[in-house]
C-alpha cells in the first residue's frame, strides 16, 4: 500500500512511503495472462442425451442480433443432443436486468430440468454494464438455489462490441457452451431428484 506522509512542519513537500511491494510486475502480468487463458479454457462438453429433458430459455431483447445468435446457437446445441423443439420454451424480456425474474418464474413452474439465461451487456460511458452484470449473476444464482433448478448464467459482460461478437458469433461460441452446461446440469438434476 502506498500512502502520503507529510513532510517537515511548514513544508509543502510530502514523501511517499511504501508499506508493501510486489516482487516485480512480471509475476502479476503472468498471473493476469494465465487468468485470461484459463477463462477461455472451457471443459470438454459431456455427451448428454437430451431426449426427455425440458429447458427454459430466457433471452434479453437488448442487443438483439447478438442475443439472437446466442439463442440460436444454444437451441441448435440442444437440438443436436436430441432435445425436440417442443421441449424448449423461449421467453423474451426487455433487457438483462429482467432475465432473473423470468428465469425464476420458469424454474418455479416445475416444468424444466434447467434454465438458460441469455443477454449481452456492452460497456458504455459508465460502468453500468458491470453493475447490471453483477446483479444479474447474483440473482440467477439465487434463483437456482431457491428453486433447486439449475440456471445457466449466459449473460455476457464485455467492454466493446468486438469482444461480444467474438464470444457470440466468433471463435468462442458461448451459446453452445451454455447449452452444453445446461444439458449436463439437467441430467444431474434429473439424477439427483
ABEGO torsion letter per residue (X at the ends): XBBBBBBBBGBABBBBBBABBBABAAAAAAAAAAAAAAAABBBBBBBBBABGBBBBBBBBABGAAAAAAAAAAAAAAAAAAGBBAAABBBBBBABAAAAAAAAAAAAAAGABABBBBBBBBBBBABAAAAAAAAAAAAAAAAAAAAAGBBBBBABBBBABAAAAAAAAABAAGAAAAAAAAAAAAAAAAAAAX
